[in-house]
Amino acid sequence: MPKVRSAKRSRQHQEVQKQGINFNTTLGQHILKNPMIITSMVEKSGVLPTDTVLEVGPGTGNMTVKLLEKAKKVIACEVDPRMVAEVQKRVQGSPLSSKLHMLIGDVLKTDLPFFNVCVANLPYQISSPFVFKLLLHRPFFRAAILMFQQEFAERLTAKPGDKLYCRLSVNTQLLARVNHLLKVGKNNFRPPPKVESSVVRIEPRNPPPPINFQEWDGLVRICFSRKNKTIGASFRFTKVLDLLEKNYRVHCSVKNIPVPTDFDIKTTINNLLEKNGFEKKRARTMDQDDFLQLLHDFNSMGIHFS
């Protein structure tokens, strides 16, 4: 059995060597090589001739070239200078070269420029922070077509009651419409990753819901800290109670509201949850409207989460 694995690794290494590039998998470098999937992603992005496209992780430029053929401009963000050189080499001397703009560096630490559409075969380790960087970016973009690890994609699209429904599902779906487009097997990459992948379409809600996202996320974080526990149980932890009491007292101080001498944060929260029917509910079954109502109920009592 070890010999089989060794032979397989050897074949992969030879294939990479033919390209003249050693891919760094610690940077998430798994190059999408199937032209049909590349074409499908570009088509599903709906790129127009007037669009500026942001591509993250262009690798050797397989998708970049297809995007350049469709768009007015492609801004490709790449952390590896070797890949930057490879992409530039692909279009050098062609009419496409004037439409390509390279951003060299970590996309999470880079101020994103204006773009209409985002297309990315992301390093999977940055999936979550990149999604929220994207969704909080202004001005709004039209759509993003993103490749993720399959389980992460399923979390993004999960509905209340689903096994993978979580804080990520709730927060993403608050800010955007999310649709699963297609599954992508590991053999469509070079070198193949250890997991299956999926392509997802994300369209930001414009205008966004009129709530403070930090407040919202603070509430959702507490509710999903023990997603199988009741909401009542999630709000009995001492750390949670201490935080909310501190926030309440700051709110009262700022608004010049006297704090009642008999004020007790635990009793106040218990009464609120029981009165509005949330005490026995569980986060894994609650939808957007439930969380919006719960946030409104807390805020109306002067209890905040940020």
Secondary structure, DSSP 8 states (H G I E B T S, - for coil): -HHHHHHHHHHHHHHHHHHT----GGGT--EE--HHHHHHHHHHHT--TT-EEEEE--TTSHHHHHHHHHSSEEEEEES-HHHHHHHHHHHTTSTTGGGEEEEES-GGGS-----SEEEEE--GGGHHHHHHHHHT-SS--SEEEEEEEHHHHHHHH--TTSTT--HHHHHHHHHEEEEEEEEE-GGGEES--SS-EEEEEEEE-SS--SS-HHHHHHHHHHHTTTTTSBHHHHTTSHHHHHHHHHHHHHHHHHTT----TT--HHHHHHHHHHHTT-TT-BGGG--HHHHHHHHHHHHHTT----
